[in-house]
Amino acid sequence: MNKLRFMLPLLALVLAASFALSCGASSHGPGQLQSITLSPATADAQEAQFTATGLYVHPSYTVTPQSATWGACYQGAPTTDVSVTTGGMAQCASGATGTYTVFAYDVPNPSCESFSDACGGGGCTIVGAAQLTCP
């Protein structure tokens, strides 16, 4: 009976620790998303294919292509001058000129309350960015 008194609190402690360690784990695999990089880093074209790569920790591994939400910004604000498909194909709109930021982002913890838009980054958003120059 004395053994049971010590085993139950120990079991509860082990379960609580395992739940705490699993918080923040991504639905993409058994790790936590740390960063996203886009390739190519720059493109100078009317249309360009970008690929997102996710770097995960605990354990460390990469995923290419990383599942993400795509978009574009101009000078830190959302824009419609560049459209980006769900697969990362970016295309300049007719008449668009200049350098735009193409981004891919993920929110690995859906319960996070500190979400920020991808143009500004921050919050719980993990963002990768590249540059597209429209001719």
JOLIN-V656102 format. One record per residue. N is the residue number from 0. RES is the residue in three letters. OMEGA is omega in degrees with one decimal (* if undefined). Layout:
BEGIN
n->N res->RES omega->OMEGA
n->N res->RES omega->OMEGA
END
This chain:
BEGIN
n->0 res->MET omega->178.5
n->1 res->ASN omega->177.6
n->2 res->LYS omega->-179.4
n->3 res->LEU omega->178.8
n->4 res->ARG omega->-179.2
n->5 res->PHE omega->-177.1
n->6 res->MET omega->-178.9
n->7 res->LEU omega->176.5
n->8 res->PRO omega->178.5
n->9 res->LEU omega->177.5
n->10 res->LEU omega->178.2
n->11 res->ALA omega->178.9
n->12 res->LEU omega->178.6
n->13 res->VAL omega->178.3
n->14 res->LEU omega->179.1
n->15 res->ALA omega->178.9
n->16 res->ALA omega->-179.8
n->17 res->SER omega->175.8
n->18 res->PHE omega->-180.0
n->19 res->ALA omega->179.5
n->20 res->LEU omega->-179.0
n->21 res->SER omega->178.9
n->22 res->CYS omega->179.9
n->23 res->GLY omega->178.3
n->24 res->ALA omega->-176.0
n->25 res->SER omega->176.1
n->26 res->SER omega->-178.5
n->27 res->HIS omega->-178.4
n->28 res->GLY omega->-174.3
n->29 res->PRO omega->178.7
n->30 res->GLY omega->178.9
n->31 res->GLN omega->179.9
n->32 res->LEU omega->-178.9
n->33 res->GLN omega->-178.2
n->34 res->SER omega->175.4
n->35 res->ILE omega->173.0
n->36 res->THR omega->178.0
n->37 res->LEU omega->172.9
n->38 res->SER omega->-1.6
n->39 res->PRO omega->179.6
n->40 res->ALA omega->177.6
n->41 res->THR omega->175.7
n->42 res->ALA omega->-180.0
n->43 res->ASP omega->-173.1
n->44 res->ALA omega->175.1
n->45 res->GLN omega->-178.4
n->46 res->GLU omega->-179.4
n->47 res->ALA omega->176.8
n->48 res->GLN omega->176.0
n->49 res->PHE omega->178.6
n->50 res->THR omega->178.5
n->51 res->ALA omega->174.3
n->52 res->THR omega->178.7
n->53 res->GLY omega->175.1
n->54 res->LEU omega->-178.6
n->55 res->TYR omega->176.9
n->56 res->VAL omega->176.1
n->57 res->HIS omega->-1.4
n->58 res->PRO omega->-176.8
n->59 res->SER omega->173.2
n->60 res->TYR omega->179.2
n->61 res->THR omega->177.7
n->62 res->VAL omega->176.2
n->63 res->THR omega->-2.5
n->64 res->PRO omega->175.9
n->65 res->GLN omega->174.4
n->66 res->SER omega->-175.9
n->67 res->ALA omega->172.3
n->68 res->THR omega->-174.0
n->69 res->TRP omega->175.6
n->70 res->GLY omega->-180.0
n->71 res->ALA omega->178.4
n->72 res->CYS omega->171.4
n->73 res->TYR omega->-178.0
n->74 res->GLN omega->174.8
n->75 res->GLY omega->179.9
n->76 res->ALA omega->177.2
n->77 res->PRO omega->-179.1
n->78 res->THR omega->172.7
n->79 res->THR omega->178.3
n->80 res->ASP omega->176.4
n->81 res->VAL omega->175.8
n->82 res->SER omega->-179.4
n->83 res->VAL omega->179.2
n->84 res->THR omega->177.6
n->85 res->THR omega->178.0
n->86 res->GLY omega->177.1
n->87 res->GLY omega->177.1
n->88 res->MET omega->-178.9
n->89 res->ALA omega->-179.0
n->90 res->GLN omega->177.6
n->91 res->CYS omega->175.9
n->92 res->ALA omega->177.8
n->93 res->SER omega->179.3
n->94 res->GLY omega->-179.8
n->95 res->ALA omega->175.5
n->96 res->THR omega->178.6
n->97 res->GLY omega->-178.1
n->98 res->THR omega->-177.3
n->99 res->TYR omega->174.6
n->100 res->THR omega->173.1
n->101 res->VAL omega->-177.3
n->102 res->PHE omega->171.7
n->103 res->ALA omega->-179.3
n->104 res->TYR omega->177.1
n->105 res->ASP omega->174.5
n->106 res->VAL omega->-171.8
n->107 res->PRO omega->178.9
n->108 res->ASN omega->-174.6
n->109 res->PRO omega->179.5
n->110 res->SER omega->-178.7
n->111 res->CYS omega->-177.5
n->112 res->GLU omega->-174.6
n->113 res->SER omega->-178.7
n->114 res->PHE omega->176.6
n->115 res->SER omega->-178.9
n->116 res->ASP omega->-173.4
n->117 res->ALA omega->178.5
n->118 res->CYS omega->179.8
n->119 res->GLY omega->-178.1
n->120 res->GLY omega->177.2
n->121 res->GLY omega->-178.9
n->122 res->GLY omega->-179.6
n->123 res->CYS omega->-175.3
n->124 res->THR omega->172.9
n->125 res->ILE omega->-170.5
n->126 res->VAL omega->168.5
n->127 res->GLY omega->-176.4
n->128 res->ALA omega->175.7
n->129 res->ALA omega->-178.4
n->130 res->GLN omega->174.2
n->131 res->LEU omega->176.8
n->132 res->THR omega->178.6
n->133 res->CYS omega->-175.6
n->134 res->PRO omega->*
END
